[in-house]
Amino acid sequence: MKQELTCIVCPLGCALTVEIENGEVTEVSGNTCKRGADYARQECVRPMRVLTTTAMTEDGRVIPVRTDSAVPKETLFDCMAEVNRVKLHLPIKRGSVIIKHIAGTDADLIASKDIERGI
Ligand code: SF4
């Protein structure tokens, strides 16, 4: 079976063709670099994504947050359910861990920017 993908690792967006046999990637073509082949193999076996979103502060503002590494794509809804329950106490520093091992993954949810209290 052939699967066509667009590599999302860098802005070049190479068109990748992946050969899959018996659930395993046997060949990747169209990639300009090794990162594209690695992406294609990961995407076909277990897609991963960095979650980038916002979380609420205790005073009703929203701040940008993200996971510090990619999480399995199938956990994104569970991750968002945890993010939506958060009420962040201020001040908060960029890189502060907000939720450790979000949704049981290896990733932590972290603040993407500094936020002071009452500004
Ligand atoms: S294959 Fe390499 S060069 Fe092409 S989009 Fe992916 S990372 Fe960029």
Backbone and ligand atoms as CSV (ligand in chain L), in Angstrom:
chain,resi,resn,atom,element,x,y,z
A,1,MET,N,N,0.848,-1.178,0.000
A,1,MET,CA,C,0.000,0.000,0.000
A,1,MET,C,C,0.894,1.242,0.000
A,2,LYS,N,N,0.468,2.238,-0.791
A,2,LYS,CA,C,1.205,3.500,-0.851
A,2,LYS,C,C,0.442,4.574,-0.100
A,3,GLN,N,N,1.176,5.419,0.616
A,3,GLN,CA,C,0.540,6.556,1.274
A,3,GLN,C,C,1.318,7.811,0.910
A,4,GLU,N,N,0.562,8.852,0.542
A,4,GLU,CA,C,1.173,10.139,0.199
A,4,GLU,C,C,1.068,11.064,1.412
A,5,LEU,N,N,2.167,11.728,1.755
A,5,LEU,CA,C,2.197,12.650,2.885
A,5,LEU,C,C,2.924,13.912,2.482
A,6,THR,N,N,2.647,14.994,3.165
A,6,THR,CA,C,3.463,16.196,3.049
A,6,THR,C,C,4.271,16.311,4.322
A,7,CYS,N,N,5.574,16.410,4.183
A,7,CYS,CA,C,6.436,16.531,5.361
A,7,CYS,C,C,6.193,17.889,6.024
A,8,ILE,N,N,5.973,17.866,7.342
A,8,ILE,CA,C,5.702,19.107,8.077
A,8,ILE,C,C,6.868,19.487,8.991
A,9,VAL,N,N,8.002,18.842,8.795
A,9,VAL,CA,C,9.148,19.101,9.679
A,9,VAL,C,C,9.774,20.465,9.398
A,10,CYS,N,N,9.815,20.884,8.134
A,10,CYS,CA,C,10.351,22.216,7.814
A,10,CYS,C,C,9.495,22.849,6.730
A,11,PRO,N,N,9.682,24.149,6.475
A,11,PRO,CA,C,8.802,24.857,5.536
A,11,PRO,C,C,8.881,24.371,4.085
A,12,LEU,N,N,9.870,23.580,3.732
A,12,LEU,CA,C,9.981,23.093,2.348
A,12,LEU,C,C,8.802,22.214,1.962
A,13,GLY,N,N,8.257,21.477,2.911
A,13,GLY,CA,C,7.044,20.687,2.662
A,13,GLY,C,C,7.185,19.648,1.567
A,14,CYS,N,N,8.197,18.844,1.617
A,14,CYS,CA,C,8.421,17.814,0.590
A,14,CYS,C,C,7.236,16.847,0.522
A,15,ALA,N,N,6.911,16.426,-0.699
A,15,ALA,CA,C,5.857,15.431,-0.915
A,15,ALA,C,C,6.478,14.049,-0.746
A,16,LEU,N,N,6.001,13.328,0.228
A,16,LEU,CA,C,6.576,12.024,0.556
A,16,LEU,C,C,5.657,10.905,0.078
A,17,THR,N,N,6.258,9.839,-0.368
A,17,THR,CA,C,5.516,8.623,-0.691
A,17,THR,C,C,6.038,7.521,0.229
A,18,VAL,N,N,5.105,6.870,0.904
A,18,VAL,CA,C,5.487,5.843,1.872
A,18,VAL,C,C,4.906,4.508,1.431
A,19,GLU,N,N,5.747,3.514,1.362
A,19,GLU,CA,C,5.295,2.141,1.067
A,19,GLU,C,C,5.093,1.440,2.401
A,20,ILE,N,N,3.893,0.867,2.574
A,20,ILE,CA,C,3.585,0.155,3.815
A,20,ILE,C,C,3.180,-1.275,3.464
A,21,GLU,N,N,3.830,-2.222,4.095
A,21,GLU,CA,C,3.472,-3.635,3.902
A,21,GLU,C,C,3.302,-4.282,5.263
A,22,ASN,N,N,2.184,-4.955,5.441
A,22,ASN,CA,C,1.877,-5.631,6.716
A,22,ASN,C,C,2.038,-4.702,7.914
A,23,GLY,N,N,1.584,-3.450,7.734
A,23,GLY,CA,C,1.620,-2.488,8.829
A,23,GLY,C,C,2.986,-1.909,9.121
A,24,GLU,N,N,3.970,-2.204,8.273
A,24,GLU,CA,C,5.309,-1.657,8.492
A,24,GLU,C,C,5.763,-0.830,7.299
A,25,VAL,N,N,6.450,0.252,7.578
A,25,VAL,CA,C,6.984,1.110,6.523
A,25,VAL,C,C,8.196,0.417,5.901
A,26,THR,N,N,8.115,0.176,4.595
A,26,THR,CA,C,9.227,-0.508,3.928
A,26,THR,C,C,10.075,0.444,3.097
A,27,GLU,N,N,9.494,1.590,2.695
A,27,GLU,CA,C,10.269,2.533,1.890
A,27,GLU,C,C,9.667,3.927,1.991
A,28,VAL,N,N,10.517,4.923,2.028
A,28,VAL,CA,C,10.080,6.323,1.991
A,28,VAL,C,C,10.813,6.986,0.841
A,29,SER,N,N,10.076,7.709,-0.006
A,29,SER,CA,C,10.721,8.452,-1.095
A,29,SER,C,C,10.145,9.861,-1.144
A,30,GLY,N,N,10.856,10.741,-1.826
A,30,GLY,CA,C,10.431,12.133,-1.965
A,30,GLY,C,C,11.024,13.042,-0.902
A,31,ASN,N,N,11.642,12.456,0.113
A,31,ASN,CA,C,12.247,13.270,1.175
A,31,ASN,C,C,13.592,13.810,0.710
A,32,THR,N,N,13.871,15.056,1.146
A,32,THR,CA,C,15.140,15.692,0.803
A,32,THR,C,C,16.195,15.418,1.864
A,33,CYS,N,N,15.739,15.038,3.054
A,33,CYS,CA,C,16.698,14.775,4.129
A,33,CYS,C,C,16.184,13.633,5.004
A,34,LYS,N,N,17.033,13.182,5.901
A,34,LYS,CA,C,16.685,12.056,6.775
A,34,LYS,C,C,15.521,12.381,7.695
A,35,ARG,N,N,15.415,13.660,8.097
A,35,ARG,CA,C,14.315,14.028,8.998
A,35,ARG,C,C,12.964,13.730,8.362
A,36,GLY,N,N,12.877,13.900,7.052
A,36,GLY,CA,C,11.633,13.611,6.346
A,36,GLY,C,C,11.297,12.131,6.398
A,37,ALA,N,N,12.296,11.288,6.225
A,37,ALA,CA,C,12.074,9.842,6.301
A,37,ALA,C,C,11.656,9.449,7.714
A,38,ASP,N,N,12.309,10.037,8.712
A,38,ASP,CA,C,11.950,9.740,10.110
A,38,ASP,C,C,10.514,10.176,10.394
A,39,TYR,N,N,10.161,11.372,9.892
A,39,TYR,CA,C,8.797,11.872,10.079
A,39,TYR,C,C,7.786,10.917,9.447
A,40,ALA,N,N,8.047,10.493,8.212
A,40,ALA,CA,C,7.118,9.617,7.493
A,40,ALA,C,C,6.925,8.299,8.252
A,41,ARG,N,N,8.013,7.738,8.729
A,41,ARG,CA,C,7.911,6.465,9.473
A,41,ARG,C,C,7.087,6.655,10.747
A,42,GLN,N,N,7.366,7.739,11.474
A,42,GLN,CA,C,6.621,8.013,12.708
A,42,GLN,C,C,5.149,8.269,12.406
A,43,GLU,N,N,4.895,9.075,11.367
A,43,GLU,CA,C,3.526,9.469,11.035
A,43,GLU,C,C,2.680,8.264,10.644
A,44,CYS,N,N,3.264,7.310,9.992
A,44,CYS,CA,C,2.510,6.135,9.542
A,44,CYS,C,C,2.343,5.108,10.655
A,45,VAL,N,N,3.219,5.111,11.626
A,45,VAL,CA,C,3.143,4.118,12.703
A,45,VAL,C,C,2.421,4.701,13.917
A,46,ARG,N,N,2.855,5.853,14.369
A,46,ARG,CA,C,2.223,6.511,15.526
A,46,ARG,C,C,2.407,8.014,15.402
A,47,PRO,N,N,1.419,8.711,14.797
A,47,PRO,CA,C,1.565,10.154,14.613
A,47,PRO,C,C,1.704,10.897,15.938
A,48,MET,N,N,2.589,11.862,15.969
A,48,MET,CA,C,2.854,12.661,17.167
A,48,MET,C,C,2.679,14.141,16.822
A,49,ARG,N,N,2.239,14.918,17.796
A,49,ARG,CA,C,2.077,16.350,17.590
A,49,ARG,C,C,2.462,17.117,18.849
A,50,VAL,N,N,3.062,18.298,18.667
A,50,VAL,CA,C,3.213,19.229,19.784
A,50,VAL,C,C,1.880,19.956,19.923
A,51,LEU,N,N,1.322,19.960,21.129
A,51,LEU,CA,C,0.063,20.660,21.384
A,51,LEU,C,C,0.378,22.116,21.687
A,52,THR,N,N,-0.187,23.029,20.922
A,52,THR,CA,C,-0.031,24.464,21.143
A,52,THR,C,C,-1.423,25.049,21.314
A,53,THR,N,N,-1.672,25.657,22.472
A,53,THR,CA,C,-3.024,26.140,22.742
A,53,THR,C,C,-2.946,27.262,23.778
A,54,THR,N,N,-4.045,27.545,24.437
A,54,THR,CA,C,-4.066,28.542,25.498
A,54,THR,C,C,-4.698,27.929,26.746
A,55,ALA,N,N,-4.366,28.514,27.893
A,55,ALA,CA,C,-4.965,28.080,29.163
A,55,ALA,C,C,-5.450,29.318,29.904
A,56,MET,N,N,-6.443,29.115,30.764
A,56,MET,CA,C,-7.030,30.225,31.522
A,56,MET,C,C,-6.232,30.510,32.782
A,57,THR,N,N,-6.141,31.790,33.104
A,57,THR,CA,C,-5.548,32.181,34.384
A,57,THR,C,C,-6.667,32.360,35.400
A,58,GLU,N,N,-6.273,32.451,36.658
A,58,GLU,CA,C,-7.277,32.593,37.722
A,58,GLU,C,C,-8.086,33.877,37.583
A,59,ASP,N,N,-7.529,34.903,36.901
A,59,ASP,CA,C,-8.271,36.154,36.732
A,59,ASP,C,C,-8.941,36.263,35.360
A,60,GLY,N,N,-9.077,35.144,34.663
A,60,GLY,CA,C,-9.864,35.112,33.436
A,60,GLY,C,C,-9.129,35.443,32.158
A,61,ARG,N,N,-7.819,35.644,32.234
A,61,ARG,CA,C,-7.058,35.871,31.004
A,61,ARG,C,C,-6.648,34.531,30.408
A,62,VAL,N,N,-6.205,34.578,29.166
A,62,VAL,CA,C,-5.689,33.353,28.557
A,62,VAL,C,C,-4.202,33.549,28.282
A,63,ILE,N,N,-3.423,32.492,28.453
A,63,ILE,CA,C,-2.002,32.576,28.146
A,63,ILE,C,C,-1.631,31.417,27.217
A,64,PRO,N,N,-0.652,31.667,26.333
A,64,PRO,CA,C,-0.232,30.598,25.431
A,64,PRO,C,C,0.539,29.513,26.176
A,65,VAL,N,N,0.220,28.283,25.862
A,65,VAL,CA,C,0.896,27.129,26.468
A,65,VAL,C,C,1.183,26.117,25.364
A,66,ARG,N,N,2.103,25.212,25.652
A,66,ARG,CA,C,2.408,24.148,24.685
A,66,ARG,C,C,3.022,22.978,25.423
A,67,THR,N,N,3.032,21.833,24.760
A,67,THR,CA,C,3.744,20.705,25.342
A,67,THR,C,C,5.228,20.866,25.005
A,68,ASP,N,N,6.078,20.369,25.904
A,68,ASP,CA,C,7.520,20.531,25.679
A,68,ASP,C,C,8.083,19.491,24.719
A,69,SER,N,N,7.237,18.570,24.299
A,69,SER,CA,C,7.619,17.606,23.261
A,69,SER,C,C,6.323,17.092,22.643
A,70,ALA,N,N,6.459,16.357,21.567
A,70,ALA,CA,C,5.272,15.857,20.871
A,70,ALA,C,C,4.581,14.779,21.705
A,71,VAL,N,N,3.253,14.759,21.587
A,71,VAL,CA,C,2.448,13.725,22.257
A,71,VAL,C,C,1.764,12.898,21.173
A,72,PRO,N,N,1.387,11.658,21.485
A,72,PRO,CA,C,0.650,10.877,20.491
A,72,PRO,C,C,-0.619,11.620,20.056
A,73,LYS,N,N,-0.846,11.653,18.763
A,73,LYS,CA,C,-1.979,12.418,18.222
A,73,LYS,C,C,-3.301,11.983,18.854
A,74,GLU,N,N,-3.422,10.710,19.174
A,74,GLU,CA,C,-4.692,10.221,19.722
A,74,GLU,C,C,-4.934,10.703,21.153
A,75,THR,N,N,-3.932,11.321,21.782
A,75,THR,CA,C,-4.135,11.831,23.151
A,75,THR,C,C,-4.498,13.317,23.168
A,76,LEU,N,N,-4.583,13.955,22.007
A,76,LEU,CA,C,-4.792,15.413,21.984
A,76,LEU,C,C,-6.092,15.835,22.681
A,77,PHE,N,N,-7.178,15.070,22.489
A,77,PHE,CA,C,-8.448,15.442,23.149
A,77,PHE,C,C,-8.316,15.312,24.666
A,78,ASP,N,N,-7.651,14.264,25.133
A,78,ASP,CA,C,-7.443,14.105,26.577
A,78,ASP,C,C,-6.553,15.221,27.118
A,79,CYS,N,N,-5.526,15.593,26.348
A,79,CYS,CA,C,-4.663,16.707,26.760
A,79,CYS,C,C,-5.481,17.987,26.884
A,80,MET,N,N,-6.324,18.251,25.887
A,80,MET,CA,C,-7.127,19.481,25.916
A,80,MET,C,C,-8.115,19.471,27.080
A,81,ALA,N,N,-8.647,18.309,27.423
A,81,ALA,CA,C,-9.564,18.231,28.567
A,81,ALA,C,C,-8.833,18.654,29.839
A,82,GLU,N,N,-7.567,18.250,29.967
A,82,GLU,CA,C,-6.788,18.657,31.151
A,82,GLU,C,C,-6.475,20.149,31.105
A,83,VAL,N,N,-6.112,20.650,29.928
A,83,VAL,CA,C,-5.810,22.083,29.793
A,83,VAL,C,C,-7.048,22.909,30.164
A,84,ASN,N,N,-8.211,22.463,29.738
A,84,ASN,CA,C,-9.438,23.232,29.975
A,84,ASN,C,C,-9.847,23.254,31.450
A,85,ARG,N,N,-9.298,22.362,32.255
A,85,ARG,CA,C,-9.616,22.351,33.694
A,85,ARG,C,C,-8.682,23.260,34.503
A,86,VAL,N,N,-7.614,23.731,33.861
A,86,VAL,CA,C,-6.587,24.503,34.571
A,86,VAL,C,C,-7.039,25.943,34.815
A,87,LYS,N,N,-6.727,26.448,36.017
A,87,LYS,CA,C,-6.842,27.890,36.322
A,87,LYS,C,C,-5.478,28.289,36.867
A,88,LEU,N,N,-4.692,28.982,36.064
A,88,LEU,CA,C,-3.302,29.262,36.411
A,88,LEU,C,C,-3.178,30.374,37.433
A,89,HIS,N,N,-2.316,30.131,38.415
A,89,HIS,CA,C,-2.009,31.154,39.407
A,89,HIS,C,C,-0.852,32.006,38.889
A,90,LEU,N,N,-0.990,33.312,39.043
A,90,LEU,CA,C,0.019,34.241,38.525
A,90,LEU,C,C,0.888,34.762,39.661
A,91,PRO,N,N,2.103,35.236,39.375
A,91,PRO,CA,C,2.730,35.306,38.049
A,91,PRO,C,C,3.212,33.930,37.596
A,92,ILE,N,N,3.471,33.840,36.294
A,92,ILE,CA,C,3.995,32.591,35.751
A,92,ILE,C,C,5.126,32.922,34.780
A,93,LYS,N,N,6.143,32.117,34.799
A,93,LYS,CA,C,7.313,32.340,33.946
A,93,LYS,C,C,7.271,31.424,32.739
A,94,ARG,N,N,7.765,31.947,31.637
A,94,ARG,CA,C,7.880,31.145,30.417
A,94,ARG,C,C,8.665,29.864,30.730
A,95,GLY,N,N,8.151,28.739,30.307
A,95,GLY,CA,C,8.819,27.461,30.528
A,95,GLY,C,C,8.392,26.765,31.808
A,96,SER,N,N,7.597,27.462,32.642
A,96,SER,CA,C,7.110,26.828,33.872
A,96,SER,C,C,6.222,25.643,33.520
A,97,VAL,N,N,6.397,24.565,34.267
A,97,VAL,CA,C,5.565,23.385,34.024
A,97,VAL,C,C,4.190,23.616,34.636
A,98,ILE,N,N,3.173,23.462,33.810
A,98,ILE,CA,C,1.791,23.657,34.252
A,98,ILE,C,C,1.144,22.311,34.565
A,99,ILE,N,N,1.335,21.349,33.686
A,99,ILE,CA,C,0.829,19.983,33.922
A,99,ILE,C,C,1.944,19.013,33.564
A,100,LYS,N,N,2.405,18.263,34.551
A,100,LYS,CA,C,3.450,17.269,34.311
A,100,LYS,C,C,2.819,16.019,33.700
A,101,HIS,N,N,3.478,15.440,32.744
A,101,HIS,CA,C,3.002,14.204,32.076
A,101,HIS,C,C,1.529,14.324,31.685
A,102,ILE,N,N,1.238,15.351,30.907
A,102,ILE,CA,C,-0.147,15.605,30.540
A,102,ILE,C,C,-0.779,14.378,29.866
A,103,ALA,N,N,-1.973,14.054,30.313
A,103,ALA,CA,C,-2.756,12.918,29.798
A,103,ALA,C,C,-1.953,11.613,29.801
A,104,GLY,N,N,-1.065,11.494,30.770
A,104,GLY,CA,C,-0.288,10.260,30.892
A,104,GLY,C,C,0.819,10.103,29.864
A,105,THR,N,N,1.121,11.183,29.136
A,105,THR,CA,C,2.191,11.119,28.132
A,105,THR,C,C,3.536,11.442,28.802
A,106,ASP,N,N,4.587,11.408,28.009
A,106,ASP,CA,C,5.909,11.775,28.517
A,106,ASP,C,C,6.122,13.285,28.513
A,107,ALA,N,N,5.170,14.038,27.959
A,107,ALA,CA,C,5.337,15.487,27.791
A,107,ALA,C,C,4.752,16.265,28.962
A,108,ASP,N,N,5.352,17.429,29.216
A,108,ASP,CA,C,4.804,18.370,30.189
A,108,ASP,C,C,4.179,19.542,29.435
A,109,LEU,N,N,3.090,20.076,29.974
A,109,LEU,CA,C,2.517,21.308,29.433
A,109,LEU,C,C,3.248,22.459,30.083
A,110,ILE,N,N,3.762,23.389,29.284
A,110,ILE,CA,C,4.531,24.509,29.823
A,110,ILE,C,C,3.966,25.838,29.328
A,111,ALA,N,N,4.236,26.906,30.089
A,111,ALA,CA,C,3.841,28.254,29.681
A,111,ALA,C,C,4.744,28.718,28.549
A,112,SER,N,N,4.163,29.389,27.563
A,112,SER,CA,C,4.955,29.874,26.421
A,112,SER,C,C,5.409,31.312,26.591
A,113,LYS,N,N,4.937,31.978,27.666
A,113,LYS,CA,C,5.382,33.358,27.885
A,113,LYS,C,C,5.250,33.741,29.351
A,114,ASP,N,N,5.967,34.786,29.740
A,114,ASP,CA,C,5.860,35.310,31.111
A,114,ASP,C,C,4.542,36.074,31.236
A,115,ILE,N,N,3.854,35.883,32.333
A,115,ILE,CA,C,2.647,36.668,32.614
A,115,ILE,C,C,2.722,37.152,34.056
A,116,GLU,N,N,2.595,38.465,34.213
A,116,GLU,CA,C,2.602,39.052,35.552
A,116,GLU,C,C,1.190,39.096,36.118
A,117,ARG,N,N,1.101,39.241,37.390
A,117,ARG,CA,C,-0.200,39.366,38.046
A,117,ARG,C,C,-0.766,40.767,37.775
A,118,GLY,N,N,-2.032,40.827,37.414
A,118,GLY,CA,C,-2.749,42.099,37.324
A,118,GLY,C,C,-2.383,43.014,36.179
A,119,ILE,N,N,-1.701,42.510,35.135
A,119,ILE,CA,C,-1.356,43.359,33.985
A,119,ILE,C,C,-2.242,42.999,32.811
L,1,SF4,S1,S,12.098,16.046,3.949
L,1,SF4,FE1,FE,13.582,17.351,4.974
L,1,SF4,S2,S,13.756,19.130,3.622
L,1,SF4,FE2,FE,11.853,18.080,3.049
L,1,SF4,S3,S,10.231,19.086,4.275
L,1,SF4,FE3,FE,10.947,17.298,5.436
L,1,SF4,S4,S,12.510,18.123,6.799
L,1,SF4,FE4,FE,12.197,19.635,5.177
